[in-house]
Amino acid sequence: MNNHNETAHGLETVSPNAPMTPSALIMGLASEAGRPVTTQEIAQAPAIPEGATRAEYAALLRAS
């Protein structure tokens, strides 16, 4: 799951101005993978900057 375009698109589509949370990240990654994600997969995602919105985090995902 190195390319997170599907996760980024989902974050931009569903409440893009909402604060980005670890729960939103886990749900997005799991949706993209089609299965529960491991703690290792979660740890490999870019850190969520404090105060970031879902749209801002989506841009970060695409850049990583």
Residue frames as qw, qx, qy, qz and C-alpha x, y, z in Angstrom:
[[0.000, 0.886, 0.464, 0.000, 0.00, 0.00, 0.00],
 [0.473, -0.225, 0.041, 0.851, 2.64, 2.51, -0.95],
 [0.031, -0.206, -0.351, -0.913, 0.41, 4.54, -3.23],
 [0.028, 0.419, 0.751, -0.510, -2.50, 5.91, -1.20],
 [0.116, -0.090, -0.365, -0.919, -4.48, 7.61, -3.98],
 [0.424, -0.462, -0.705, -0.331, -7.71, 5.83, -3.02],
 [0.440, -0.523, -0.534, 0.498, -7.32, 6.81, 0.63],
 [0.164, -0.200, 0.014, 0.966, -6.52, 10.41, -0.36],
 [0.230, -0.262, -0.539, -0.767, -9.57, 10.57, -2.61],
 [0.464, -0.536, -0.705, -0.032, -11.80, 9.23, 0.15],
 [0.372, -0.451, -0.376, 0.719, -10.50, 11.79, 2.63],
 [0.020, -0.085, 0.206, 0.975, -11.15, 14.61, 0.17],
 [0.328, -0.323, -0.667, -0.586, -14.65, 13.32, -0.60],
 [0.562, -0.597, -0.572, -0.008, -15.90, 12.64, 2.94],
 [0.407, -0.896, -0.136, 0.112, -15.77, 15.77, 5.10],
 [0.693, 0.421, -0.116, 0.573, -12.60, 17.30, 3.61],
 [0.006, -0.711, 0.212, -0.671, -12.63, 20.18, 6.12],
 [0.816, -0.554, -0.076, -0.147, -12.96, 17.88, 9.14],
 [0.255, -0.756, 0.601, -0.046, -9.93, 17.40, 11.35],
 [0.713, 0.300, -0.633, -0.046, -7.74, 14.48, 10.34],
 [0.661, -0.520, 0.418, -0.343, -7.73, 11.81, 13.03],
 [0.124, -0.356, 0.924, 0.070, -5.97, 8.49, 13.50],
 [0.559, 0.278, 0.728, -0.284, -9.38, 6.79, 13.22],
 [0.587, 0.717, 0.016, -0.376, -9.99, 8.36, 9.81],
 [0.165, 0.643, -0.718, -0.211, -6.55, 7.18, 8.70],
 [0.325, -0.121, 0.933, -0.097, -7.20, 3.62, 9.82],
 [0.612, 0.488, 0.523, -0.337, -10.62, 3.53, 8.14],
 [0.468, 0.769, -0.237, -0.364, -9.18, 4.95, 4.92],
 [0.036, 0.526, -0.839, -0.134, -6.30, 2.51, 4.81],
 [0.439, 0.068, 0.875, -0.194, -8.58, -0.44, 5.59],
 [0.620, 0.617, 0.274, -0.399, -11.01, 0.61, 2.89],
 [0.366, 0.730, -0.494, -0.298, -8.19, 0.85, 0.37],
 [0.053, -0.382, 0.923, 0.000, -6.76, -2.54, 1.38],
 [0.720, -0.083, -0.458, -0.515, -10.14, -4.25, 1.54],
 [0.774, -0.246, -0.553, 0.187, -9.21, -5.77, 4.90],
 [0.502, -0.857, -0.022, 0.110, -8.17, -4.71, 8.39],
 [0.476, 0.728, -0.362, 0.336, -4.75, -3.07, 8.36],
 [0.794, -0.226, -0.380, 0.416, -1.84, -4.00, 10.58],
 [0.368, -0.877, -0.041, 0.307, -0.17, -1.72, 13.07],
 [0.555, -0.233, 0.410, 0.685, 2.90, -1.83, 10.83],
 [0.286, 0.532, 0.550, 0.577, 0.88, -0.52, 7.86],
 [0.187, -0.933, -0.303, -0.048, -0.55, 2.26, 10.01],
 [0.534, -0.680, 0.140, 0.482, 2.92, 3.18, 11.27],
 [0.537, 0.054, 0.482, 0.691, 4.20, 3.42, 7.67],
 [0.163, 0.830, 0.437, 0.306, 1.68, 6.14, 6.80],
 [0.263, 0.452, -0.171, 0.835, 2.90, 9.74, 7.10],
 [0.199, -0.344, -0.630, 0.668, 2.39, 11.31, 10.51],
 [0.008, -0.808, -0.528, -0.263, -0.72, 13.45, 10.85],
 [0.253, 0.280, -0.192, 0.906, 0.34, 17.08, 11.32],
 [0.077, -0.458, -0.646, 0.606, -1.33, 18.76, 14.28],
 [0.249, 0.575, 0.207, -0.751, -4.44, 20.63, 13.17],
 [0.034, 0.160, -0.728, -0.666, -4.47, 19.14, 9.65],
 [0.712, 0.243, 0.164, -0.638, -7.77, 18.70, 7.85],
 [0.811, 0.132, 0.569, 0.047, -8.58, 15.57, 5.89],
 [0.619, 0.780, 0.066, 0.068, -7.97, 17.45, 2.63],
 [0.006, -0.873, 0.484, -0.050, -4.56, 18.65, 3.83],
 [0.607, -0.354, 0.712, 0.002, -3.60, 15.12, 4.87],
 [0.818, 0.444, 0.367, 0.005, -4.77, 13.81, 1.49],
 [0.413, 0.877, -0.236, 0.067, -2.31, 16.18, -0.20],
 [0.304, -0.682, 0.661, -0.078, 0.41, 14.91, 2.13],
 [0.804, 0.004, 0.594, -0.038, -0.43, 11.30, 1.22],
 [0.737, 0.660, 0.139, 0.048, -0.20, 12.03, -2.48],
 [0.192, 0.891, -0.396, 0.110, 3.17, 13.75, -2.02],
 [0.531, -0.556, 0.635, -0.080, 4.66, 10.86, -0.05]]
